[in-house]
């Protein structure tokens, strides 16, 4: 089976260990296990509860403790609808493989995480891409969506909050998308890995599973909860999708490690404290980034309303990839080129890392842009 190379992952694998200021990072600044224990009101002595843990496969779908903690993120969904996976990346893959067949129409709202069009394309589905536009605030044009959705449509795939733009689809538009899907009986896969990062209120946007009976949500502890190293994700889905997913999952996962499951449960049982930390970082950092963009004559954007990343339009004669490579080599600042998202002329900047890293990285980037502007003028 041929599948397109995963552009953003190839970029990250090649460069992220070679930079000084990683402004390509998409996770809220990661925490240590010690910090997680502190948030939970515990300390290192509580690690002793792991000592009698027998290293079996554990609960195949994920422990009841963890799935109960996950269900609280969705208005206490039935835990039988929840399957624990190796990160959101495995959850997305399992959904596409379980419900998409050759010839099915899949409408993917782009830019997005490449899984949501390359995996169904590798299955030889009829993949139609609905492009988001800056002039629409990177929100989908629903008239175009209606035109793309046919009786053969099996799945509409999107990320909300959007990766990479940080656009946020609110409940009224989600309900309209659900009506479009309902008209042909299609599923909606909503990759909600950045859910909880809204810039106002409690930061929690509505989940598609709260809106649509054939909605599927995927997420993880990686981005919002700052624990990518656990490699714990999940999907919440209707019973028929869960059953199909579990058949596929037997071939590639079996179960998530028991220690990972333990710490993920501990994190989600203390979700409010972790979300509060994430809000302090993402909201403070986005305000800093907003001030920075306003001071840059060669940079424009649609300001994110959620998420941890922004797409910056850079006025430069270089390609986005050449720009990012030269920037990194000259300054140590790492961004992600827009061509990884089919958005040439843009770069993706992650603003959820440690505030000092962001500030210092932005200073280096501003110096580079000024120097670059003076070179082109001369």
N, C-alpha and C positions, 0 to 999 in steps of 0.2 A: 504494500500500500504506500503510495507516494503522498507526502504532505509537505506543504510549503515550509521552508525554514522560518523559525519563529524570530522575527527580526529584532524585537525589543530584547528578548532573552539573550540572543547572540551578542548584541551590543553590550548588555550589562556584564555578561560573562567575560568579554574581552577587556573591558576598561575599568570596572568598578574597584579592582584591587590595585589599580595604578594611579588613582587620583588622590588629591589632598582634600578637596572640598566636594563631597558627593551630593550635588544638587540634582542628581538623577534618582535618588532614593525615593521610594513611594510609601514606605511605612512611617507611621508616627514613631519618633525616636525610640529605639528599642530599649527594653528594660532587662535587668538581670533577674535571675531566680531569687536572689536576695531581696531585690526591690519588690518583686511580686509577693514574697512572704510578708514584707513590711506592710504593703497595701492591705493584705488580708489579716493584719493584726497578729502575725506569727513571726517566728524567728528560726534560725538554723536548727534549733533543737527539734522543731516540728518535722524535719526531714526524716526523723526516725520512724515515722509512720510508713515510710516506703520500705523499710528493711524487711518486714515480713511479707511483702508483696511477691507472690510467686510469679515468675516470668512465663506465664502461659500466653496464648493469643489474646486472652481477655474477651470482653463482650464484642461480638463480631460487628454489630451495628454501631458500637460505641456504648459506653457505660450508661446506665439509666441516670446516674448522677449528672454526667455531662449533657446528655440529651435533655434532661429537665432544665438545666441551666440555659441551654440554647433556646428552649421553648419560650422562656421568659422574654426573649428578644422579640418574639412574634405574638405577643398577647396570649401566651400559654397554649401554643399549638400542641396537639396530641403528639407525644414523643414517638409514636409509631410512624409518623410522617417524616422523622428526622433520621438521616444517615450520616455518620461521621466519616470523613474522608481525609486523605493526605493533602491538606490545603484546599483552597478554592479551585486551584488548577485541576485537581483530580475530580472534584465535584462537577465542574463544567464539562470535562472530558466524558465523564460517565453519563451525564444527561444527554449530550449529543450522540454518543454511541448507542445509548439505550433506546432513543425514540426516533432518531432520524434514519431513514433508509434512502437508497438510491432513487433519484427521481422526485423525492419530496421537495417542496419549496420551503426554503428557509430565508426569512428576511432578517438581515443583520443590520442594526443601526450603527453606523461607523462615523468617526473613529471609535474604536473599541479595543478590547483585548483580543489579540489575533485569533485565539481559540474559536471565537464565535463566528468566524467565517472560514477559517482554514480547515478546521476539523470537519464540518459538514461538507465542505468542498472535496475533502479527501474521501468521503463516503459516496461521492458523486451525486450529491443532492443538487438541486437547482437553487443556488445561492444568489440572492438579490441583495445588493447593498444600498441602504438608504443613507445618503450623506448628510451629516449635520453641517450647518453653515454658521459662520460667525455672525452674520447679519440677523440670524434667528436666535442669537444667544446660545448657539449650539444645542438647541432643542429640536426635536424631530418635527418635520412638516407632516401633519397627519393626513392631508390630502394625498401626498405622495405615498404615504404608508397604505392608505386605502386602495390606491391604484396597484400597489405591488402585491397585496394580499389576495390570493385566489383560493378557490375550493381545494386546491392541491397543497395549500400551505399547512405544513406540520408545526412550524415553530417560528416565533418572533423572538430574536435574541437581542438583548441590550444590556448596558451597564448603567446602574443608577445608584449613587451619583456616578456621573460619566467619568470613565478613564479613557482619555487623558485630560479632558477639558475642565473638569470640575463643575460642569453644568448639572443642575438638579431638576428632575421631573417631579412636579408636585402631584398631589392626589388627583385633582381634576383631570389632568392630562393622562395620568396612569389609568384612570377610569375610562377615558376615551380609547386608549390603546387596548384595554381589556374588551371593550365593546367591539372593536375591529376584529380582535382575535376570536371572540365569541361568535361572530357572524359566520365564521367558517370552521369553528371547532378547533382552532389552533391552540397549542400551548404557548405560554410566554416564559422564557427563561430570562430571569433578571439577576444578573451578577451584581450582588449587593455588598461586595467586600468592603466598600467605603461607607456603607450605611452607619450613621452615628457621628459623621464628621460635619454635619450641617453647621453653618456659621451663626445660626441664631437658635435661641431656645435650647431644648434638650439635644438638638443635633440629630434626632432620629426621624428620618423620613419614613413615610408609609412603605410597607413591604408589599410586593405584588401578591404574596399569599394571603394578605388581608383584604385584597381587592378582587381577585379573580380565582374562580374555582379550579382553573387549569394553570394557575401560576406556579412557578418553581423559583425558589430563592436559593442562591449559593452565597456563601460567605466564609469567614475564617477568623482566627485569632491574630492574623498577621498584621493587617494595616492599622485598624483602629485601636486594637488592644496591645500593639507593640511587641508581639510575641511570635514573629515569623519563624523563629528557630524551633518552635514546637511542631510545625508542619501539621497543624490540625485545622481542618475545615469541615464544612457540612453542607448538606442540601436539605431543603424542606420542600416536599412535593406531594402531589396526590398519590393515593394508594397504588394505582396502576403504574405510575412512573417509578415509585419506590421499589415495587416488585421487579420491574425490568432492570433498574439500576443494580439491585442486589445480585442479579444473575451475572451481570458483567463484572461487578466488583469482586466476585469469587475468583475471577481469573487474573486479577491484577493487584489486589490489595489484601484480601482476607480481613485484616483488622488494623487499626491504628495502635501503636505501642501503648502499653498500659501506663507508663510513666508520663508520656505525652498527654494522654487522656486525663490523668490525675491533675496535672498542672493547668490544663485548659479549663477543667471544671472549676478549679480554685480561682482562676482569673475571671470567669464569667459569673461566678457567685459574688464577685466583688466588682462587677461591671461598672457600677456608678462611679466608683473611685477612679477606675482606669479611664472611663469616658471623660471625667472631669479633667484629668491630666491631659488627655488628648485635646480637649477643647482649649485649654490654656495655651498649648503649643501651637495648634493649627490657627487659632484666631489671632493670637499675638503675632505669629509669623506672617500670616496673610496681610495683616495691617502693615507690617514692615515692608513686605513685597509690594504692596499697593503704593506706598510712598516712593519706593525705588522706581517702579515703572513710570510713575508720573514725572520723574526727573530724567528719564531717558528719551531723548528725541528720536532714537532709532528703534524703539520698542513699543509695540501696542499689544492689546489683549482684550479678551472678554473675561472680566474678573470672575473667578470661581465662586460658587455659592456653597460648595461642599467639596469633599475629597481632600487629597493631599498634593495634587499636582495642578499645574497651569500650563496652558499652551501660549507661548510668547511668539509673536510675529516679529522677526528681526529683519531690518532693512539692511541687507548685505548682498553683494553680488555672488557670494559663495553659496554652494549647496548647503543644506542643513548639516549633512554629514561632514563635509569639509570644515565647516564652521566649528562644529563640536570637537573635531579632532584637533584643529589648530588651537582652539581655546584651551583644551585640556593640556596639550603639550606646552603651551606658553604660560599657563597660570595654575594648572592643577585642578581647575574647576571642571566638573563633569556634569553635562546635561545630556538629554536624549534627543537625537535628531528626529525631526518631524517625519522623515521618510520611513521611519519604523511604523508610522501610523497612516501612511499615504497622505501626509500633510506637509508637503514640501514648502519651505519658506517659514516654517515654525520650528521651535524647539520646545521640548517638555522640561519643565523645571519642577522639582519636588521641593515643597516648602515646609515639610513637617519634621525635619531633622532638628537637632539641637539649635536653639536660637543663635548661639555664637557662630556655629558653622554656617548658618544661613547668612548672617550679617557679613562675615568675613568673605564668604563666597561671592556675595553680591557686590562687595567692594572690588574684588578682583575682576568680576565680570564687567562692572562699570568702567574700570581702568582699561580693560581690553577693548571695549566698545569705543571709548574715546580715542585710544591709540589707533584703532582700525579706521575710525572716521577721518583722522588726520592724515593717515596714509593714503586713503582713497581720494581725499581732496587735493593732495599734492601730486 
